[in-house]
Amino acid sequence: METVKNIFSTGAASATERKTTTPGTRPRSSRQAGMSSVAPEERQRMIAEAAYFIAERRGFWGGDPNADWLEAESQIDRLYNSR
């Protein structure tokens, strides 16, 4: 499985990480398939790691740690709710 850094640097999940549905079945809701399957502690760790990489991308210069956290939270939620 790709790390959070690799996912955000490439902007896409690998083909093995994408969920597909079998013809004739209904896809699960994004809530069922998304973050509900990730423990709260794991979600927080992923957000913290993504926020670090956001700050690293700009050279840790300037910026707002709270804004970095919110952006990371949005990215993680989008990533897991799109599955």
Backbone as CSV, one residue per row, in Angstrom:
resi,resn,N_x,N_y,N_z,CA_x,CA_y,CA_z,C_x,C_y,C_z
1,MET,0.852,-1.184,0.000,0.000,0.000,0.000,0.884,1.228,0.000
2,GLU,0.486,2.211,-0.766,1.264,3.425,-0.862,1.181,4.222,0.423
3,THR,2.228,4.968,0.701,2.192,5.842,1.874,1.401,7.094,1.548
4,VAL,1.036,7.830,2.581,0.295,9.070,2.381,1.102,10.015,1.508
5,LYS,2.410,10.081,1.709,3.245,10.978,0.922,3.157,10.626,-0.552
6,ASN,3.265,9.345,-0.889,3.202,8.944,-2.285,1.840,9.228,-2.896
7,ILE,0.785,9.010,-2.160,-0.555,9.262,-2.672,-0.726,10.735,-2.995
8,PHE,-0.267,11.614,-2.100,-0.465,13.032,-2.327,0.531,13.605,-3.314
9,SER,1.692,12.996,-3.469,2.635,13.511,-4.453,2.222,13.113,-5.864
10,THR,1.592,11.958,-6.026,1.149,11.541,-7.351,-0.260,12.005,-7.644
11,GLY,-1.050,12.265,-6.576,-2.405,12.731,-6.762,-3.418,11.647,-7.070
12,ALA,-2.991,10.376,-7.014,-3.939,9.302,-7.315,-3.562,8.047,-6.562
13,ALA,-4.560,7.264,-6.260,-4.330,5.972,-5.624,-3.981,4.952,-6.695
14,SER,-3.304,3.907,-6.305,-2.955,2.864,-7.262,-4.200,2.099,-7.681
15,ALA,-4.089,1.374,-8.768,-5.234,0.619,-9.284,-5.717,-0.406,-8.277
16,THR,-4.822,-0.987,-7.489,-5.237,-1.991,-6.515,-5.980,-1.375,-5.350
17,GLU,-5.814,-0.065,-5.135,-6.497,0.593,-4.024,-7.886,1.100,-4.407
18,ARG,-8.187,1.145,-5.698,-9.500,1.613,-6.124,-10.524,0.511,-5.924
19,LYS,-11.691,0.902,-5.436,-12.772,-0.058,-5.227,-13.601,-0.149,-6.501
20,THR,-14.006,-1.335,-6.854,-14.902,-1.522,-7.978,-16.108,-2.298,-7.507
21,THR,-17.173,-2.211,-8.254,-18.367,-2.969,-7.898,-18.605,-4.028,-8.956
22,THR,-19.219,-5.098,-8.552,-19.582,-6.164,-9.463,-20.837,-5.736,-10.210
23,PRO,-20.902,-6.007,-11.518,-22.120,-5.634,-12.250,-23.357,-6.217,-11.567
24,GLY,-24.394,-5.389,-11.475,-25.634,-5.837,-10.856,-25.704,-5.588,-9.359
25,THR,-24.624,-5.080,-8.769,-24.656,-4.759,-7.341,-24.635,-3.254,-7.176
26,ARG,-25.173,-2.798,-6.068,-25.156,-1.373,-5.776,-23.874,-1.033,-5.035
27,PRO,-23.233,0.077,-5.410,-22.033,0.478,-4.671,-22.407,0.893,-3.255
28,ARG,-21.469,0.668,-2.325,-21.693,1.114,-0.953,-21.640,2.622,-0.907
29,SER,-22.323,3.198,0.063,-22.265,4.649,0.210,-20.839,5.038,0.578
30,SER,-20.487,6.295,0.318,-19.124,6.736,0.622,-18.843,6.634,2.117
31,ARG,-19.857,6.805,2.933,-19.653,6.685,4.383,-19.315,5.242,4.747
32,GLN,-20.000,4.287,4.160,-19.725,2.883,4.453,-18.345,2.488,3.944
33,ALA,-17.986,2.932,2.763,-16.723,2.531,2.156,-15.564,3.408,2.601
34,GLY,-15.857,4.555,3.198,-14.831,5.540,3.491,-14.233,5.449,4.871
35,MET,-14.155,6.592,5.520,-13.439,6.725,6.774,-14.041,5.915,7.914
36,SER,-15.281,5.454,7.783,-15.875,4.676,8.870,-15.112,3.379,9.107
37,SER,-14.345,2.931,8.119,-13.584,1.698,8.280,-12.193,1.944,8.863
38,VAL,-11.849,3.195,9.118,-10.538,3.552,9.658,-10.719,3.998,11.108
39,ALA,-9.903,3.465,11.995,-9.962,3.836,13.407,-9.657,5.334,13.552
40,PRO,-10.302,6.007,14.503,-10.072,7.451,14.690,-8.596,7.794,14.905
41,GLU,-7.874,6.945,15.625,-6.445,7.209,15.865,-5.651,7.125,14.566
42,GLU,-6.007,6.179,13.701,-5.323,6.021,12.416,-5.634,7.211,11.506
43,ARG,-6.886,7.657,11.504,-7.276,8.822,10.705,-6.488,10.052,11.147
44,GLN,-6.376,10.258,12.450,-5.634,11.407,12.964,-4.163,11.316,12.577
45,ARG,-3.590,10.112,12.644,-2.190,9.930,12.247,-1.997,10.257,10.768
46,MET,-2.931,9.812,9.925,-2.826,10.082,8.487,-2.945,11.580,8.210
47,ILE,-3.843,12.256,8.921,-4.005,13.701,8.737,-2.735,14.427,9.175
48,ALA,-2.175,14.044,10.310,-0.940,14.679,10.797,0.194,14.489,9.800
49,GLU,0.310,13.293,9.248,1.365,13.014,8.276,1.154,13.839,7.004
50,ALA,-0.072,13.908,6.530,-0.371,14.699,5.331,-0.106,16.181,5.581
51,ALA,-0.466,16.688,6.768,-0.213,18.095,7.104,1.286,18.379,7.111
52,TYR,2.066,17.437,7.610,3.527,17.584,7.594,4.030,17.723,6.155
53,PHE,3.527,16.871,5.259,3.983,16.915,3.870,3.538,18.191,3.160
54,ILE,2.387,18.730,3.548,1.945,20.010,2.989,2.930,21.105,3.387
55,ALA,3.317,21.138,4.668,4.289,22.134,5.148,5.657,21.904,4.504
56,GLU,6.042,20.646,4.369,7.332,20.318,3.755,7.387,20.808,2.314
57,ARG,6.282,20.668,1.594,6.218,21.072,0.193,6.546,22.554,0.020
58,ARG,6.179,23.382,1.001,6.486,24.813,0.892,7.770,25.169,1.644
59,GLY,8.534,24.163,2.046,9.803,24.391,2.717,9.666,24.804,4.167
60,PHE,8.536,24.499,4.791,8.255,24.847,6.188,8.322,26.352,6.426
61,TRP,8.190,27.127,5.368,8.291,28.569,5.476,6.912,29.187,5.354
62,GLY,6.563,30.050,6.319,5.269,30.705,6.276,4.142,29.706,6.479
63,GLY,2.993,30.062,6.005,1.856,29.157,6.129,1.280,29.151,7.534
64,ASP,0.229,28.403,7.686,-0.490,28.321,8.944,-0.706,26.852,9.286
65,PRO,-0.191,26.382,10.403,-0.362,24.975,10.766,-1.831,24.540,10.818
66,ASN,-2.715,25.433,11.256,-4.134,25.084,11.288,-4.686,24.908,9.876
67,ALA,-4.283,25.771,8.964,-4.720,25.653,7.569,-4.158,24.373,6.955
68,ASP,-2.900,24.045,7.294,-2.295,22.797,6.809,-3.109,21.600,7.296
69,TRP,-3.501,21.627,8.568,-4.272,20.527,9.148,-5.621,20.385,8.434
70,LEU,-6.309,21.517,8.238,-7.612,21.465,7.585,-7.509,20.970,6.146
71,GLU,-6.472,21.405,5.435,-6.258,20.926,4.063,-5.957,19.431,4.064
72,ALA,-5.116,18.986,4.985,-4.786,17.564,5.085,-6.033,16.746,5.420
73,GLU,-6.844,17.245,6.330,-8.076,16.559,6.712,-8.997,16.417,5.500
74,SER,-9.097,17.469,4.719,-9.914,17.443,3.515,-9.380,16.421,2.509
75,GLN,-8.058,16.389,2.325,-7.449,15.443,1.383,-7.682,13.996,1.822
76,ILE,-7.487,13.724,3.097,-7.668,12.361,3.607,-9.127,11.945,3.475
77,ASP,-10.042,12.823,3.845,-11.460,12.505,3.736,-11.868,12.256,2.291
78,ARG,-11.373,13.096,1.368,-11.665,12.894,-0.056,-11.113,11.558,-0.543
79,LEU,-9.907,11.253,-0.133,-9.251,10.013,-0.553,-10.060,8.801,-0.118
80,TYR,-10.471,8.768,1.125,-11.174,7.607,1.636,-12.660,7.592,1.309
81,ASN,-13.247,8.744,1.075,-14.665,8.765,0.715,-14.895,8.561,-0.777
82,SER,-13.830,8.583,-1.568,-13.966,8.338,-2.995,-13.852,6.862,-3.327
83,ARG,-13.540,6.045,-2.334,-13.378,4.597,-2.548,-14.697,3.910,-2.570
